Amino acid sequence: MRVSVPFSATGAVALLLITGTPLGVAALIGALMLVGVVATLRRAEATPVGPVDRGQ
């Protein structure tokens, strides 16, 4: 899912515009947290589950 970060950012900006909330420090911190959550979820999806062969 390479488009999840742009879609989440677009949705966040759209909701700020719809609700009339100004883009302040709190909104920017929330956007950074949203990107962090999306990136963490993407990394968790890419992590293999199961035994790892370490060549021993």
Secondary structure, 3 states (H helix, E strand, C coil): CCCHHHHHHHHHHHHHHHHCCCCCHHHHHHHHHHHHHHHHHHHHHHCCCCCCCCCC
